[in-house]
Amino acid sequence: MLELTPWAWLVAGLSAMTVGFSKTGVPGVGILAVLLLADVIPTRESVGVLLPMLIFGDLFAVAYWRRHAVWRYLVKLLPWAMAGLAVGYFGLRYVNDAQLRPLIGAIVLVMLAVNYWRMRRGENLTVPTQWWFAAGMGLLAGTTTMMANAAGPVMTIYLLAMCLPKEQFIGTGAWYFLIV
């Protein structure tokens, strides 16, 4: 059984707070919870410890934003996300803790780089909205959420590409994460 030190409990509490912030409209901070927990708890277990926090946050987010979801974007994405979950599941079966830690770090760094690139490009960024874009983003979101609970930046890019108003952006994302 996993024994937590007082420091690990403090970090877990801080992670829960960042999850709360990420579910209420500040999506960028959610990635911190992944990094914080992976630093004080064995990596594979940290993914499992974070999951109930995320589900609890999703329940509150959906309760508040439920009427604002745009289902046509979710319907395009969800089958591919489920396939990505399967890829992540089988990937986790063949990766040990020593391999998973740098993999999570690489996923986070790539997501940060993509977010930085997106911010630098500004309003001129055109992102494809065809089916293959939803397929690729769904596979990536499903895989990263299964392996590292780190699909937030992927979903941010997907939903920004759909040019949704703030309420629909948050509502659609809330439903996605609760379902997945």
Order of alpha helices (4+ residues) and beta strands (2+ residues): alpha-alpha-alpha-alpha-alpha-alpha-alpha-alpha
